C-alpha cells in the first residue's frame, strides 16, 4: 500500500511541477523574459520550504512519519528537481548568459537552503 501511495503522490508532485513551471514560462513569454528558468527556481524553493515544514511537523510529533514518507519522498521528491536546475544552468552558460547561469546555480543553493531552514523552523515551532 505504501508503494502505491508513493507512486500516486509522485505523479501528483510531477504534475504540479509541470503545471507551475508551464504557467511561469507562459507568463515569461508574454512579458519577454524567456531565458531565465524562474519556474524551476520557484518550484525548488517552494518544495524545499514545504519539505522543511513537513519535517519540522513530523519531528514535533504532530504528524505520522509514514505521511512524511508519502508527502516528502513521493510528492515533494517528484515536485522538486535538482537535475533540471543543473541542466538549466549549463544551458544558460552555453548560451553565453554567464550572469544568469551563476545566479541560477548560486541562487538555487542559497534560496532552497534558506527556504528549507525557514520551513523547518516554522514546522518545529
C-alpha positions in Angstrom: 0.0 0.0 0.0 2.8 2.4 0.8 4.4 1.9 -2.6 1.1 2.7 -4.3 0.7 5.9 -2.2 4.3 6.9 -3.0 3.6 6.4 -6.7 0.4 8.4 -6.6 2.0 11.2 -4.6 5.0 11.2 -7.0 2.7 11.5 -10.0 0.8 14.4 -8.3 4.1 16.1 -7.5 5.5 15.8 -11.0 2.2 17.0 -12.4 2.1 20.0 -10.1 5.7 20.9 -11.1 4.7 20.7 -14.8 1.7 23.0 -14.4 3.5 25.6 -12.2 6.6 25.7 -14.4 4.4 25.9 -17.5 2.4 28.8 -16.0 5.6 30.7 -15.2 7.0 30.0 -18.7 3.8 31.3 -20.3 4.0 34.5 -18.2 7.7 34.9 -19.1 6.9 34.5 -22.8 4.1 37.1 -22.6 6.4 39.6 -20.8 9.5 38.9 -22.9 11.5 37.3 -20.1 12.2 33.9 -21.5 15.8 32.9 -20.8 15.9 32.6 -17.0 14.4 29.3 -15.6 12.3 31.1 -13.0 9.7 28.4 -12.8 12.2 25.7 -11.7 13.7 28.1 -9.2 10.3 28.7 -7.8 9.4 25.0 -7.7 12.7 24.1 -5.9 12.4 26.9 -3.4 8.8 26.2 -2.5 9.5 22.4 -2.4 12.4 22.9 0.0 10.3 25.1 2.2 7.5 22.6 2.2 9.8 19.7 3.0 11.4 21.6 5.8 7.9 22.4 7.2 6.8 18.8 6.8 10.0 17.6 8.6 9.5 20.0 11.4 5.9 19.0 11.9 6.9 15.3 12.0 9.8 15.9 14.3 7.4 17.7 16.7 5.4 14.5 16.6 2.3 16.3 15.1 2.2 14.0 12.1 2.8 10.4 11.4 6.3 9.6 9.9 4.5 7.5 7.2 2.9 10.6 6.0 6.3 12.2 5.7 7.4 9.3 3.5 4.5 9.7 1.2 4.4 13.5 1.0 8.2 14.1 1.4 9.6 11.4 -0.8 6.6 10.9 -3.1 5.1 14.3 -3.7 7.9 16.7 -2.9 10.6 14.4 -4.3 8.8 14.4 -7.7 7.9 18.1 -7.4 11.4 19.4 -6.9 14.1 18.8 -9.5 17.8 19.4 -8.9 18.7 17.8 -12.3 16.6 20.3 -14.2 18.1 23.2 -12.3 21.6 21.9 -13.2 20.9 21.5 -16.9 19.2 24.9 -17.0 22.5 26.4 -15.5 24.6 24.6 -18.1 22.2 25.8 -20.9 22.5 29.4 -19.7 26.3 29.3 -19.6 26.5 27.6 -23.1 24.3 30.3 -24.5 26.6 33.0 -23.1 24.3 34.1 -20.2 27.1 33.7 -17.6 25.5 36.0 -15.1 22.1 34.2 -15.3 23.9 30.9 -15.1 25.8 31.9 -12.0 22.7 33.4 -10.4 20.7 30.2 -11.1 23.4 28.0 -9.6 24.1 30.1 -6.5 20.5 31.3 -6.2 19.2 27.7 -6.2 21.5 26.6 -3.4 21.1 29.7 -1.3 17.3 30.1 -1.7 16.5 26.4 -1.3 18.6 26.0 1.8 17.1 29.2 3.3 13.6 28.0 2.4 14.2 24.6 4.0 15.5 26.2 7.2 12.5 28.6 7.4 10.1 25.7 6.8 11.8 23.6 9.5 11.8 26.4 12.0 8.1 27.1 11.3 7.2 23.4 11.4 9.1 22.8 14.6 7.6 25.8 16.5 
